[in-house]
Amino acid sequence: MTSDTPEVPDAPSRPFAEALAAGPVVLDGGMSNQLESAGHDLSDELWSARLLAERPEAITEAHLAYYEAGADVAITSSYQATFEGFAKRGIGPERAAELLALSVGSAQEAARQATAKGARRPLYVAASVGPYGAMLADGSEYRGRYGLSVAELEAFHRPRLDVLAAAGPDVLALETIPDSDEAQALLRAIRGLGVPAWLSYSVAGGRTRAGQPLEEAFALAADADEVIAVGVNCCVPEDVDTAIETAARVTGKPVVAYPNSGETWNAQARAWEGSSSFSPQEVQGWLAAGARLVGGCCRVGPGAITGIATTLADG
């Protein structure tokens, strides 16, 4: 770690798995839209991970906005942060490892600031582990089927998982996974790290983005002790209900659900298209179906997260 890496704050008084068992937990919303709304350009291949090197304080500010909006969990800016992606920008492995650790430290610093400002609930940090396709920056995280074996995908993911786990997050977010082969690789790669994880797929209808049935995809995590929740993220809100029911039925684990706004990502234009269909009031139905971690993904901002937190508080 470097001197720009924030000091690790005290751990929350209740471990993350215990918080899940106690009741609903509110996740944050999209990192990229929050950074863009603050005036930051995210048009290059590193996406929000570029700011880890150039403006890490902006990452902390984005996390803080979500904590102040009512989120209990901040998901780090490491979704698109990989050794390979940083290498394309001339960043060597030592500095890349520092930046990966800084992604966790920035969220921890935001939790410290939120607590100093009066937050009286436990605040958690989830280290984002995006799919292989996120590193390619060509939209293939919404397709899967990269032409790599499970062993090759495991070899890709394990080095950054080692760094992220060592930085001390409360949980690993294995998120936006389009393909059950990649899920299998990630489940292998998290063994022995000593940090719990959730596994969430990107889905379309009742299948993964790569076309596998969700029953089969979720079943991979059913007996994985490291996985404390399964579910979906960065899908349209309309696909959440069926996925929650399937995940709960197949695994018996708490379910995580944080869809995007309902807009569609155009990989060529690197822009979102369409209109939003996200409604904070939908979370009551998600909870009834078995969800325990609820929030939003791309294009879902602090206002929507406040809506979710208010909906839960109102019962």
HELIX and SHEET records of a PDB file:
HELIX    1   1 PHE A   16  ALA A   22  1                                   7    
HELIX    2   2 MET A   31  SER A   37  1                                   7    
HELIX    3   3 TRP A   47  ALA A   49  5                                   3    
HELIX    4   4 ARG A   50  GLU A   54  1                                   5    
HELIX    5   5 PRO A   56  ALA A   69  1                                  14    
HELIX    6   6 PHE A   83  LYS A   88  1                                   6    
HELIX    7   7 PRO A   93  ALA A  116  1                                  24    
HELIX    8   8 TYR A  132  LEU A  136  1                                   5    
HELIX    9   9 SER A  140  TYR A  142  5                                   3    
HELIX   10  10 VAL A  150  ALA A  166  1                                  17    
HELIX   11  11 SER A  180  ALA A  189  1                                  10    
HELIX   12  12 LEU A  214  ALA A  219  1                                   6    
HELIX   13  13 PRO A  237  ASP A  239  5                                   3    
HELIX   14  14 VAL A  240  THR A  251  1                                  12    
HELIX   15  15 PRO A  280  GLU A  282  5                                   3    
HELIX   16  16 VAL A  283  ALA A  289  1                                   7    
HELIX   17  17 PRO A  302  ALA A  313  1                                  12    
SHEET    1   A 8 VAL A  25  VAL A  26  0                                        
SHEET    2   A 8 ALA A 291  VAL A 294  1                                        
SHEET    3   A 8 VAL A 255  TYR A 258  1                                        
SHEET    4   A 8 VAL A 227  ASN A 233  1                                        
SHEET    5   A 8 ALA A 197  TYR A 201  1                                        
SHEET    6   A 8 VAL A 171  ILE A 177  1                                        
SHEET    7   A 8 TYR A 124  VAL A 129  1                                        
SHEET    8   A 8 VAL A  73  ILE A  75  1                                        
SHEET    1   B 2 VAL A 203  ALA A 204  0                                        
SHEET    2   B 2 ARG A 207  THR A 208 -1                                        
SHEET    1   C 2 THR A 264  ASN A 266  0                                        
SHEET    2   C 2 ALA A 271  GLU A 273 -1                                        
END                                                                             
